Amino acid sequence: MLDTLQNSKQESIINTDSLKRGACESKTVNRWSVDEIVALFELPFSDLIHRAQTVHRENFDPNAVQVSTLLSIKTGGCSEDCGYCPQAARYHTDVENEPLMALDDVVKAAQDAKDNGASRFCMGAAWRGPKQRDLEPVLKMIAEVKAMGLETCATLGMLKEGQAEQLKEAGLDYYNHNLDTAPEFYGDVITTRTYQDRLETLDRVRSVDINVCCGGIIGMGESRNQRAGLLAQLANMEQPPESVPINLLTQVEGTPLHGTEELDPIEFVRTIAAARITMPQSFVRLSAGRQSMHEGIQALCFIAGANSIFYGEKLLTTGNPEAETDKALFNKLGIKKI
């Protein structure tokens, strides 16, 4: 099986200029079965890391990490029942239902992010999907942030027909909409929207040539096969996501997944490595849960092929390492920000 894995995968054709722009424009897409990805997970750790690092170096500068900042522009009050999310109105957490932030406050936060070295500014809203009256002020935010010279990203929930076009016109570079987990585990976590709903939003984003940011959450009680199943869904897309956030479940009291057995950190690193191997030209991002990781585990994730992080003080409603802590870690590892 392992010899087959190493010899049967067709190499992606790399456009060097596109890689420099941070794009994912391979001419061919490898097809990965769940069993093949499970076999990656089961490699001896040093062999897996060596293979992931080799793939990483073939496609990216191994000492460069793309830096994004995520701001919650509309917090709390969501009608969904995602079992991990403290923003769901039905759960009793410390997260309050807040109105949409004012434009000036968002612009100030974007400037602070830029001053701290972020190259992309992501705006998240706790909606099932935006109504048109919700979308209008967000379009202005996107245009203002774009004018500052930052890449723009938004995560607003499910998009209706015509909304992706409006986001594109406003200057949106990336749209985040995670699959969260494998199809067979999805119903254990979320019941208020289907897997197909998520795929349809991604199709709308792709159809207007907005870059896709799509990943999942690890450590929700899923099996290794189901972690592999998530990666298979992502890697086998007609065009894999340009950005793949790998989140570690951040447990929040009051949510259904609070009390879930914690994932072994080495299994998380294995997931990063498998994501890098199966999606060689995508940026693989350390996202939620990074604040709970020892810097040694974070370093292993970078060696395994992670080359993007959320940076700064807050990641939606859960803590994220402060910018100065991140700068210190980057200095130790000789990593430069892009």
C-alpha positions in Angstrom: 0.0 0.0 0.0 2.7 2.5 1.0 4.8 1.8 -2.1 1.7 2.4 -4.2 1.0 5.6 -2.4 4.5 6.9 -3.1 4.6 5.8 -6.8 1.1 6.2 -8.1 0.3 9.8 -7.5 0.6 12.1 -10.5 2.6 15.2 -9.8 0.7 18.5 -10.1 2.0 20.9 -12.8 3.1 24.0 -10.9 2.8 27.5 -12.2 5.6 29.3 -10.3 4.2 32.8 -10.7 0.9 31.7 -9.4 2.5 30.2 -6.3 4.3 33.4 -5.6 0.9 35.1 -5.6 -0.3 32.5 -3.2 -2.7 30.9 -5.7 -3.5 27.3 -6.2 -3.6 26.7 -9.9 -2.4 23.1 -10.5 -3.4 21.7 -13.9 -4.3 18.3 -12.6 -6.1 17.1 -9.4 -5.0 14.0 -7.7 -7.8 11.7 -6.5 -7.3 10.3 -3.0 -9.3 7.5 -1.4 -10.1 7.5 2.3 -8.0 4.3 2.6 -5.0 6.0 1.0 -5.2 8.9 3.4 -5.6 6.6 6.4 -2.4 4.9 5.2 -0.7 8.3 5.4 -1.8 8.7 9.0 -0.5 5.3 9.8 3.0 5.9 8.5 5.8 6.1 11.2 5.8 9.7 12.4 9.3 10.6 11.0 8.4 9.1 7.6 5.1 11.1 7.4 6.8 14.3 8.4 9.7 13.7 5.9 7.2 13.2 3.1 5.1 16.2 4.1 8.2 18.4 4.3 9.4 17.2 0.9 6.0 18.1 -0.7 6.0 21.4 1.1 9.4 22.4 -0.1 8.5 21.4 -3.7 5.6 24.0 -3.6 6.4 26.7 -1.0 9.1 28.5 0.8 9.4 26.3 3.9 10.3 29.3 6.1 7.5 31.6 5.2 4.0 31.8 6.8 1.0 33.7 5.5 -0.5 35.8 8.3 -4.3 36.6 8.6 -6.3 38.3 11.2 -10.0 37.3 11.9 -12.5 39.8 13.3 -16.0 38.9 14.5 -18.0 41.7 12.9 -21.3 40.2 14.1 -21.2 38.0 17.2 -23.8 35.7 18.7 -27.4 35.0 18.1 -27.0 32.4 15.4 -29.9 30.2 14.6 -27.8 27.1 13.8 -27.1 24.2 16.1 -23.4 23.5 15.4 -22.4 21.5 18.4 -19.0 23.3 18.8 -20.2 26.9 18.5 -20.8 29.2 21.5 -22.5 31.7 19.1 -25.5 29.5 18.7 -28.5 31.2 20.3 -29.9 27.9 21.7 -26.8 27.2 23.9 -26.1 28.8 27.2 -22.7 30.3 26.9 -21.0 33.6 27.8 -21.3 34.9 24.2 -23.9 37.7 23.9 -25.9 38.5 20.8 -24.3 41.7 19.5 -25.2 43.9 16.6 -23.1 44.3 13.5 -20.0 46.4 14.1 -19.8 49.9 12.8 -17.7 50.5 9.6 -15.2 52.8 11.3 -14.5 50.2 14.0 -13.9 47.5 11.4 -11.5 49.8 9.5 -9.6 50.6 12.7 -9.3 46.9 13.5 -8.0 46.2 9.9 -5.4 48.9 10.2 -4.2 47.5 13.6 -4.0 44.0 11.9 -1.9 45.5 9.0 0.3 47.3 11.5 1.0 44.0 13.2 2.0 42.3 10.0 -1.2 40.7 8.7 -1.6 40.5 5.0 -5.2 39.3 5.0 -8.2 40.5 7.0 -11.0 38.1 7.6 -14.5 39.3 8.7 -16.8 36.7 10.3 -20.6 37.1 11.1 -22.7 34.7 13.1 -25.5 34.2 10.5 -27.1 31.2 9.0 -26.7 33.3 5.9 -26.9 37.0 5.2 -30.1 38.8 4.3 -29.7 41.5 1.7 -30.0 44.2 4.4 -27.2 42.4 6.3 -25.0 42.2 3.3 -25.1 45.8 2.2 -22.9 47.2 5.1 -20.5 44.2 4.8 -19.9 45.1 1.2 -18.8 48.5 2.3 -16.5 47.0 4.9 -14.9 44.8 2.2 -14.4 47.7 -0.1 -12.7 49.8 2.6 -10.4 47.0 3.8 -9.4 46.2 0.2 -8.6 49.9 -0.3 -6.1 49.6 2.5 -4.0 47.1 0.6 -5.1 44.1 2.5 -6.4 40.8 1.1 -10.1 40.5 2.1 -11.9 37.4 3.4 -15.4 36.9 4.8 -17.3 34.1 6.4 -21.0 34.9 6.5 -22.7 31.6 6.3 -24.7 30.2 3.3 -24.9 32.4 0.3 -28.0 32.9 -1.8 -28.1 33.3 -5.6 -26.5 36.6 -6.6 -24.7 37.3 -3.3 -21.4 35.9 -4.3 -21.4 38.2 -7.3 -21.9 41.2 -5.0 -19.1 40.1 -2.8 -16.8 39.8 -5.8 -17.7 43.2 -7.0 -17.0 44.7 -3.6 -13.4 43.3 -3.8 -13.6 40.1 -1.8 -10.6 37.9 -2.3 -11.5 34.8 -0.2 -14.7 33.3 1.1 -14.5 30.9 4.1 -17.1 28.2 4.4 -15.9 25.0 6.1 -17.1 21.5 5.6 -16.3 20.9 9.3 -16.0 17.1 9.1 -16.5 14.0 7.0 -20.1 13.5 5.5 -20.7 10.4 7.7 -19.9 12.3 10.9 -21.5 15.6 10.0 -25.0 14.8 11.3 -23.6 14.1 14.8 -22.4 17.7 14.9 -24.9 19.8 12.9 -28.6 19.3 11.9 -29.8 22.7 10.8 -27.9 22.7 7.5 -26.8 19.9 5.3 -23.5 19.0 3.8 -25.0 19.7 0.4 -25.9 23.2 1.6 -22.3 23.8 2.3 -21.2 22.5 -1.1 -23.7 24.7 -2.9 -22.3 27.8 -1.2 -18.8 26.8 -2.3 -20.0 26.3 -5.8 -21.4 29.8 -5.8 -18.1 31.2 -4.6 -16.1 29.3 -7.2 -18.5 30.4 -10.0 -17.5 34.0 -9.6 -13.8 33.4 -9.2 -13.5 34.1 -5.5 -10.8 32.1 -3.8 -12.1 29.3 -1.5 -11.1 29.0 2.1 -12.4 25.7 3.3 -11.3 23.2 6.0 -12.7 21.6 9.1 -12.5 21.0 12.9 -10.5 18.2 14.4 -11.1 16.6 17.8 -14.9 16.6 17.8 -15.0 12.9 18.6 -14.5 11.8 15.0 -12.5 8.7 14.2 -9.2 8.7 12.3 -11.1 7.4 9.2 -13.4 10.3 9.5 -10.5 12.8 9.7 -9.2 11.2 6.5 -12.7 11.4 5.0 -12.7 15.2 5.6 -9.3 15.5 3.8 -10.6 13.4 1.0 -13.6 15.7 0.5 -11.3 18.7 0.3 -8.5 17.2 -1.8 -10.9 15.7 -4.3 -12.7 18.9 -5.1 -12.4 19.8 -8.8 -10.1 22.6 -7.6 -8.9 22.2 -4.0 -9.3 25.2 -1.7 -6.6 27.8 -1.9 -6.7 28.0 1.9 -7.4 25.0 4.2 -7.9 26.0 7.8 -7.4 23.0 10.2 -9.1 23.9 13.5 -8.6 22.1 16.8 -11.9 22.0 18.7 -11.9 24.7 21.3 -14.3 23.4 24.0 -16.7 26.0 25.4 -18.9 25.3 28.4 -22.5 25.2 27.4 -22.0 23.7 24.0 -22.8 20.0 23.3 -19.2 19.2 22.5 -17.9 20.5 25.8 -16.3 17.6 27.6 -15.3 15.7 24.4 -12.1 13.7 24.9 -9.2 15.9 23.9 -7.3 14.9 20.7 -3.7 13.8 21.1 -1.5 16.6 19.8 0.6 14.3 17.7 -2.6 13.2 15.9 -3.2 16.8 15.1 0.3 17.2 13.6 -0.4 14.0 11.6 -3.6 15.7 10.2 -1.6 18.8 9.2 0.9 16.5 7.4 -1.8 14.5 5.6 -3.4 17.8 4.5 -0.1 19.0 3.1 0.5 15.8 1.1 -3.0 15.6 -0.3 -3.3 19.3 -1.1 0.3 20.2 -2.1 -0.4 23.7 -3.5 -3.0 24.9 -0.9 -2.1 27.0 2.1 -2.7 24.9 5.2 -3.7 27.1 8.1 -3.4 26.6 11.9 -6.6 28.1 13.1 -8.8 27.8 16.2 -7.2 25.9 19.0 -3.7 27.1 18.4 -3.8 29.0 21.7 -3.9 25.7 23.5 -0.8 24.3 21.7 2.7 24.3 23.2 5.1 26.1 20.9 6.8 22.8 20.3 3.6 21.4 18.7 3.2 24.5 16.7 6.7 24.1 15.4 6.0 20.5 14.4 2.9 21.7 12.5 5.1 24.2 10.5 7.5 21.4 9.8 4.6 19.2 8.7 3.5 21.8 6.1 1.3 24.4 7.9 2.1 27.8 6.3 -0.7 30.1 7.4 -2.0 31.2 10.7 -4.6 33.5 12.3 -2.6 36.1 14.2 -3.5 38.5 17.0 -5.6 38.6 20.1 -8.9 37.1 19.1 -10.2 34.4 16.8 -14.0 35.1 16.7 -15.0 34.3 20.3 -12.1 32.2 21.5 -8.7 33.4 22.5 -5.7 33.4 20.1 -2.1 33.9 20.9 -1.2 37.6 21.2 0.8 39.1 18.3 4.0 39.5 20.4 3.9 35.8 21.3 3.6 34.9 17.7 6.4 37.2 16.7 8.7 35.6 19.3 7.9 32.1 18.1 8.6 33.1 14.5 11.9 34.6 15.5 12.9 31.4 17.2 12.0 29.3 14.2 13.4 31.7 11.6 10.0 32.2 10.0 9.1 35.2 7.9 5.6 36.6 7.5 4.0 36.9 4.0 
